[in-house]
């Protein structure tokens, strides 16, 4: 990268482009689980409702882990993604989670009947009742 022969506006443009590429590079590992979840749900001709909640909780859990070296923009993206998924699908933090169709469907499916994707024991017990 030669910055000596370029004008200041061209240097600024190249610097902005490099920063944007770095942000994109940092977001790729965050988005990969979403690709896997999307491929899993779209590969079936009839996606099973009982699989949606474990997938969503896996995405939430994956977005909760953060290394100290993660840039602020990536942390913000993870936070917005977590809150967006929680609001959209009424995840365990929501008061009416136990009555959600997806939670009940997961509890009735033998593959997910232990509800191990839910960390809070009292929530698991309430869904089972």
N, C-alpha and C positions, 0 to 999 in steps of 0.2 A: 504494500500500500504506500504510494508516494504522495505525501501531503505537501511537499515543498513547491511543486510546480502548479498547484491548484489554487483557485481563488478561495477566499474565506467562506463564501457561501457553499462552494463545492465541498470543502472540508467539513463544514457543519452537516451537510446532507449525508456524506459518507459516514460520519460519526453517528448520526441518527439511525441510518440504515443498519450499522453494526449493532447498535443497542437494541433495535427492534428484532434483529435476528437472534440476539442473545436471549431476549424474552421468549421468542418462539421456541428456541432450543430448550429453555427451562420449562416451558409448558407441555412439551411433548410427553414426558413421563407421567404428568398429571392426567393427560387426556387418553393415554393408552387403555386404562381400565374401562373408560366409556366406550371405546371402540370395541373391546371384547364383549361388553354387556350388550351393545347394540347388535353385534354380529350374532350373539347367542339368541337373542329374542327374535331377530329377523330371519334367522335360518330355519326356524320352524314355521310350518304353514299355519299352525294355530298355537301361538305362544300360551303357555300355561300360567294362569294368574298366580299360582302358588310359588312360582319361581321369581316373580318380580320383586317381592319384598326382600328376600335374601340378597338378590343382586343389588338392590338399592342400598341396603345396609352395608354391603361390601364396599360400594362406592363411597358412602359416607365415611366409613372407617378408614378407607384408603386416603381420603382427603383430610382426615384428622391428623395424620402423622405429618410432621414437618421438621425438617432439619434446620438448625440455626443459620446455615449458609444459604437458605432459600431466599431469593429476592422478595422484596415487599409486594411487588405486583403479583407474583405467583401465590403468595400467602393470601392476598386479597381475593384473587380468583378462586382459591380453594374455599375460603370463607363464604363467598357469594354462592358458590356451587352447593355447598352443604345446606345453607339456609334455603336456597331455591328448591332443592330436592325435598327438604323437610316440609316446606310449606305446600308444595305441589302434591306430595303423596302421603301427608299426615303421618310422619314417622314418629317413633316412640316419644319424642318430646311433646307431641301434640296431645291435648286432653282426650280427644276422641279416637286415639290410635287403636285401642282395643276393639272398637266396633267397626274398624275399617274392613272393607271386603278383602283387601289384600292380606291383612294380618290373619283374618279368619281362614282364608284359603290356604295360607301357609301352615297354619296349625292343623288343618285337616289332612294335609298331604303327608304320607308316611315318610317321605324323604326329608321333611323339615319339621316333623312333629315335636322335636325337642326344642325348637325355636332357638337354637344356639347362636343365631345371628343377633339376638337381642341380649344385651348385656345385663339389663336390670331383671332380677329374678321375680320381683313383684309384678312386673308387666307381663312376663311369661305366664305366671300363675293366673293372672286376670284373664288373659286371652284363652287359656285352657279351660277356664270355668265358663 
